[in-house]
Amino acid sequence: MTITLNVTKRESAEALKTVRADGMIPAVFYGGGSDATLLKINEGELIKAYKSAGESSVIDLGGDMKGEQAIIQEIQTEPKSGKVLHLDLFKIEAGKPVNVTVPLEFVGKSLAEINGVGVITKIIQEIEIEVLPKEMPNEIQVDISKLADFSDAIYVKDLDLPASAKPVADADDAVATVSGIKEEVEEAEGAGEIDFDSIAVQEKGKKEETESTDSE
C-alpha cells in the first residue's frame, strides 16, 4: 500500500501557535546529510497517514517535497489531550538501511497455556531493527505455539526478520517466556509466611495458664 502525505515548506519565522491555529502541524524533514527542512502538514491528512503507516512504513511525500520518501521518526503529542504537536520525518535514501521500531504481534496458542502448565510472559512488545527501506515490515509475528514448558523461551535470535534486517537488541535477549500461574504463586507465598503476632498471642496464653496452675 502506497501512503502519500502532502507537505508544505514553512519559514522559521512562522510562529508554531499560528501554524497549529491554521489546522496545520509543524514538522521537520532531515537525514541523508542534507540540511533540515521545516514543514507544515494538514492535521487531518497527517492523522490519516499515521494510522496507516505508524512508525515503520515508508511514506511518499507530496506537495513541496514531491519525490522524497520518509519514515515517521518521532511524533510529539500533548500529554492530556493526545493532540499532535510536532512531527519528525527522516529522509529515506534508496539502498541505505534505516533504524526503525517495529511492533511484535504474538500469534498462536502455547501448549503451556493449553495444558495449564503456566502463562506466557511477553517481555517486549516491539523491537528496533536496522533494515533496508524496501524490506521494512509493519510488524513482526512471534509464534508462541512452541512454548510448552518452563524451560522454553523465544529470543531475539529466533525472530523471523527480513533478510536485510539486523536487530539492535542483543540476540540472546528474551522476547517471551513461560511463567507460573499467578494464583498458585500467591498461594505458595502465603503458605510460607510466619504469623509472628499469632505466635506471640499463643505464647502469652500458655504463660498465663502455667502461672494460674502454679498458684493453685
C-alpha positions in Angstrom: 0.0 0.0 0.0 1.3 3.4 -1.0 1.0 6.1 1.6 1.3 9.7 0.4 1.5 12.8 2.7 1.3 16.3 1.2 3.6 18.7 2.9 4.3 22.5 2.7 7.5 24.3 3.5 7.3 26.8 6.2 9.5 29.7 7.2 11.4 29.7 10.5 9.8 33.0 11.4 6.3 31.4 11.4 5.0 31.1 15.0 4.2 27.5 15.9 1.0 28.6 17.6 -0.1 30.3 14.3 0.7 27.2 12.3 -1.4 25.0 14.6 -4.3 27.5 14.7 -4.5 27.2 10.9 -5.1 23.4 11.3 -1.5 22.5 10.4 1.1 20.5 12.3 4.7 21.8 12.3 7.3 19.2 11.2 10.9 18.9 10.2 12.4 16.7 7.4 16.1 15.7 7.9 18.6 13.0 7.2 20.9 11.9 4.4 23.5 14.6 5.2 21.1 17.3 4.0 20.1 20.4 5.9 16.8 20.0 7.8 13.7 21.4 6.1 10.9 23.0 8.1 7.5 21.8 7.0 3.8 22.0 7.9 1.2 19.3 7.3 -2.6 19.3 7.3 -3.6 17.8 10.7 -6.3 15.6 9.2 -4.1 14.2 6.5 -1.3 13.5 9.0 -3.6 11.6 11.4 -4.9 9.5 8.5 -1.4 8.7 7.2 -0.1 7.9 10.7 -2.9 5.4 11.3 -1.9 3.7 8.1 1.9 4.0 8.4 2.7 4.1 12.0 6.5 4.5 12.6 7.6 1.6 10.4 6.3 2.3 6.9 7.8 4.4 4.1 5.8 7.5 3.2 5.9 9.2 -0.2 5.9 12.9 0.3 3.9 15.2 -2.0 3.5 18.9 -2.3 6.7 20.9 -1.8 8.7 17.7 -1.1 7.4 15.7 -4.0 9.7 12.8 -4.9 11.1 12.4 -1.4 10.4 9.5 0.9 10.5 9.4 4.7 9.5 7.5 7.8 7.9 9.0 10.9 10.9 9.2 13.2 9.1 10.8 16.2 5.7 12.2 16.8 5.1 14.6 19.8 1.7 14.8 21.4 0.1 16.9 24.1 0.0 14.6 27.2 -3.6 15.2 28.3 -5.4 15.6 25.0 -3.2 13.4 22.8 -3.3 16.2 20.2 -0.3 16.1 17.7 2.1 18.9 18.3 5.1 18.2 16.1 6.5 15.6 13.7 10.0 14.4 12.8 10.3 12.9 9.3 13.5 11.0 8.5 14.7 11.0 4.9 14.8 7.7 3.1 17.7 7.0 0.8 17.4 4.1 -1.7 19.7 1.2 -0.8 20.7 2.6 2.6 19.4 0.9 5.8 17.4 2.8 8.4 16.7 2.1 12.1 13.0 1.6 12.9 11.0 0.3 15.8 8.6 -2.4 14.7 5.7 -3.8 16.9 5.6 -7.5 17.7 2.4 -9.5 17.0 2.1 -12.6 19.1 0.2 -15.4 17.3 -0.8 -18.9 18.1 -1.7 -20.6 21.4 1.0 -22.0 23.6 1.0 -25.6 24.8 1.9 -24.3 28.2 -1.4 -22.4 28.5 -3.4 -25.2 26.8 -2.1 -27.8 29.3 -2.3 -25.5 32.3 1.4 -25.5 32.9 1.8 -21.7 33.0 1.2 -18.5 31.3 3.1 -16.6 28.6 5.1 -13.5 29.7 5.6 -11.1 26.8 8.8 -9.4 27.8 9.0 -6.9 24.9 6.2 -5.6 22.7 8.4 -4.0 19.9 11.9 -4.3 18.6 14.3 -1.9 17.0 15.9 -3.1 13.8 18.2 -1.8 11.0 16.7 -2.7 7.7 16.6 -1.6 4.0 13.5 0.6 3.3 12.1 -1.8 0.7 12.1 -4.7 3.3 10.7 -2.6 6.2 7.9 -4.7 7.9 4.8 -3.1 9.5 5.0 -5.8 12.2 6.9 -8.9 13.2 4.9 -12.1 14.1 6.0 -14.2 17.0 4.6 -17.7 17.1 4.2 -18.7 20.8 2.8 -22.2 20.0 6.2 -23.7 20.5 6.2 -22.7 24.2 5.3 -25.8 26.2 7.3 -25.8 29.4 9.2 -23.6 31.8 12.4 -24.3 30.0 11.1 -22.9 26.7 11.6 -19.3 25.6 11.7 -17.2 22.5 14.7 -15.0 22.0 15.6 -12.1 19.6 17.7 -14.5 17.6 14.5 -16.7 17.0 12.5 -13.9 15.3 11.7 -14.1 11.7 13.2 -10.9 10.3 13.6 -9.7 6.7 16.8 -10.8 5.0 18.5 -7.3 5.4 17.3 -6.7 8.9 19.6 -6.7 11.9 18.2 -6.4 15.5 19.7 -3.6 17.6 19.0 -5.6 20.8 21.2 -8.5 21.9 20.4 -11.7 20.0 20.1 -13.6 23.4 17.6 -11.2 24.9 14.3 -12.9 25.8 11.1 -12.0 23.9 8.6 -14.3 25.6 8.9 -17.0 28.4 6.6 -19.3 30.3 5.8 -18.2 33.9 3.9 -19.9 36.7 0.2 -19.3 37.1 -0.3 -16.2 39.4 -2.8 -17.8 41.8 -0.6 -20.7 42.5 2.4 -18.4 43.1 0.4 -16.3 45.6 -0.8 -19.4 47.5 2.7 -20.7 47.8 4.0 -17.4 49.1 1.1 -17.2 51.6 1.8 -20.8 52.9 5.4 -19.9 53.7 4.7 -16.8 55.7 5.2 -16.9 59.5 2.5 -15.1 61.6 4.6 -13.7 64.4 1.6 -11.9 66.0 -0.3 -15.2 66.3 2.7 -16.9 67.9 3.1 -14.2 70.4 -0.6 -14.4 71.5 -0.3 -18.2 71.9 2.9 -18.0 73.9 1.3 -15.3 76.2 -1.8 -17.6 76.7 0.4 -20.6 77.6 2.4 -18.5 80.1 -0.7 -17.2 81.8 -2.2 -20.7 82.0 1.0 -22.0 83.6 1.1 -19.2 86.2 -2.5 -19.8 87.1 -1.9 -23.6 87.6 1.2 -22.9 89.8 -0.8 -20.5 92.0 -3.4 -23.2 92.7 
